[in-house]
């Protein structure tokens, strides 16, 4: 490993044409719905917990043309991304660059309560990775930490 930063799988994101059609599958598997939100009329994401720590996100397009409609048109419904929670996003990015394994950051966004980057799926795994560093105030006006985080706290709190 090229960094010493705590990191863990936060959730997997599944692109779907319709949450209403896909949700019964997750409920039959024993998932519990945690939240249902819309992002700027671009897409809807619904978050589920399975067991004590596994989480799945369904992502449904709202806009007629978007990254999600393009994805669904090219690939059909299924795995869209794997989100990894990291304690220090810059250290992980430096580690990716040092690995020199076709790991390229293609997008970075800074929000009030978290920072995220996406690692291109044009890597040997073929997977789009979303790396997220949650800031200390991420829990404000959200679900309790037990609902938001694997093991009830940010990765740096429970693994540091």
C-alpha positions as CSV (number, residue, x, y, z in Angstrom):
1,X,0.0,0.0,0.0
2,X,1.3,3.4,-0.9
3,X,-0.5,5.3,1.9
4,X,-1.3,4.7,5.6
5,X,-4.7,6.3,5.5
6,X,-7.7,4.4,6.9
7,X,-10.1,3.4,4.1
8,X,-13.1,1.2,3.8
9,X,-16.0,0.4,1.5
10,X,-18.9,2.8,2.2
11,X,-21.4,1.6,-0.3
12,X,-22.0,0.3,-3.8
13,X,-24.1,2.3,-6.2
14,X,-26.4,0.6,-8.7
15,X,-27.7,2.5,-11.7
16,X,-31.4,1.6,-12.4
17,X,-34.1,2.8,-14.7
18,X,-36.6,2.9,-11.9
19,X,-36.2,2.7,-8.1
20,X,-39.8,1.5,-7.9
21,X,-38.9,-1.6,-10.0
22,X,-35.5,-2.3,-8.3
23,X,-36.4,-1.7,-4.7
24,X,-38.4,-4.9,-4.2
25,X,-35.3,-6.9,-5.0
26,X,-33.4,-5.1,-2.2
27,X,-36.2,-5.5,0.2
28,X,-36.5,-9.2,-0.6
29,X,-32.8,-9.5,0.3
30,X,-33.5,-7.9,3.6
31,X,-32.4,-4.3,3.0
32,X,-33.8,-1.5,5.1
33,X,-34.4,1.8,3.4
34,X,-32.5,4.7,5.0
35,X,-33.0,7.7,2.8
36,X,-34.5,8.9,-0.5
37,X,-33.2,12.1,-2.0
38,X,-33.1,14.0,-5.2
39,X,-30.0,15.9,-6.4
40,X,-30.8,19.1,-8.2
41,X,-33.5,17.4,-10.4
42,X,-30.6,15.5,-12.0
43,X,-31.0,12.1,-10.3
44,X,-32.6,10.4,-7.4
45,X,-30.6,8.2,-5.0
46,X,-32.1,5.9,-2.4
47,X,-29.9,4.4,0.3
48,X,-30.3,1.0,1.9
49,X,-28.7,-0.9,4.8
50,X,-28.2,-4.6,4.6
51,X,-27.2,-6.3,7.9
52,X,-25.1,-4.2,10.3
53,X,-22.8,-2.4,7.9
54,X,-23.3,-3.1,4.3
55,X,-25.0,-0.4,2.2
56,X,-26.4,-0.2,-1.3
57,X,-27.5,2.9,-3.2
58,X,-29.9,2.9,-6.1
59,X,-29.5,5.8,-8.5
60,X,-32.3,6.7,-10.9
61,X,-32.0,9.4,-13.6
62,X,-34.4,12.3,-13.5
63,X,-32.9,14.4,-16.3
64,X,-33.6,13.2,-19.8
65,X,-29.9,13.4,-20.7
66,X,-27.2,12.9,-18.1
67,X,-24.2,10.9,-17.1
68,X,-26.7,8.3,-15.7
69,X,-28.8,8.0,-18.8
70,X,-25.6,7.7,-20.9
71,X,-24.4,4.9,-18.5
72,X,-27.8,3.1,-18.6
73,X,-27.9,3.3,-22.4
74,X,-24.4,1.9,-22.8
75,X,-24.4,-0.7,-20.0
76,X,-28.0,-1.3,-18.8
77,X,-28.8,-1.4,-15.1
78,X,-26.2,-2.6,-12.7
79,X,-23.0,-1.7,-10.8
80,X,-22.2,2.0,-11.4
81,X,-19.6,2.7,-8.7
82,X,-18.0,1.6,-5.5
83,X,-17.6,4.3,-2.8
84,X,-14.7,4.1,-0.5
85,X,-14.6,6.3,2.6
86,X,-11.1,7.6,3.2
87,X,-9.7,9.5,6.2
88,X,-7.3,11.6,4.0
89,X,-8.4,12.0,0.4
90,X,-5.2,13.8,-0.7
91,X,-3.0,11.0,0.8
92,X,-5.0,8.4,-1.1
93,X,-4.7,10.4,-4.4
94,X,-1.0,10.7,-3.9
95,X,-0.9,6.9,-3.4
96,X,-2.8,6.4,-6.6
97,X,-0.4,8.6,-8.5
98,X,2.6,6.8,-7.0
99,X,1.1,3.4,-7.9
100,X,1.2,4.3,-11.6
101,X,-1.4,1.6,-12.4
102,X,-3.6,3.5,-14.8
103,X,-5.4,5.1,-11.8
104,X,-6.6,8.5,-12.9
105,X,-8.7,10.9,-10.9
106,X,-11.3,12.3,-13.3
107,X,-13.4,14.5,-11.1
108,X,-13.0,16.3,-7.8
109,X,-15.7,18.2,-5.9
110,X,-15.6,20.0,-2.6
111,X,-18.8,20.3,-0.6
112,X,-19.4,21.9,2.8
113,X,-19.4,18.6,4.6
114,X,-17.4,16.2,2.4
115,X,-14.9,16.0,-0.4
116,X,-15.1,13.5,-3.2
117,X,-13.1,12.3,-6.2
118,X,-13.8,9.8,-8.9
119,X,-11.2,7.4,-10.2
120,X,-11.7,6.5,-13.9
121,X,-13.1,3.1,-14.6
122,X,-10.4,2.9,-17.3
123,X,-8.2,0.9,-15.0
124,X,-7.5,-2.8,-14.8
125,X,-10.6,-3.4,-12.6
126,X,-13.0,-1.6,-14.9
127,X,-14.6,-0.1,-11.8
128,X,-15.5,3.6,-11.2
129,X,-14.4,4.3,-7.7
130,X,-15.7,7.2,-5.7
131,X,-13.5,8.3,-2.8
132,X,-15.2,10.3,-0.1
133,X,-13.7,12.1,2.9
134,X,-16.4,13.1,5.3
135,X,-15.8,16.2,7.3
136,X,-16.5,16.4,11.0
137,X,-19.8,18.3,10.5
138,X,-21.1,15.8,7.9
139,X,-23.7,14.5,10.5
140,X,-25.4,17.9,11.0
141,X,-29.0,17.8,9.8
142,X,-28.7,14.1,8.7
143,X,-29.5,10.7,10.0
144,X,-27.7,9.6,13.2
145,X,-24.1,8.4,12.8
146,X,-25.3,4.7,13.1
147,X,-27.3,5.2,9.9
148,X,-24.7,7.2,8.0
149,X,-21.4,5.4,8.6
150,X,-20.1,1.8,8.7
151,X,-19.7,1.0,12.4
152,X,-21.3,4.2,13.4
153,X,-18.5,6.7,12.8
154,X,-16.2,8.2,10.2
155,X,-13.4,5.9,9.2
156,X,-10.8,8.0,10.9
157,X,-12.8,7.9,14.2
158,X,-13.2,4.1,14.3
159,X,-9.9,3.0,12.7
160,X,-7.5,5.7,13.9
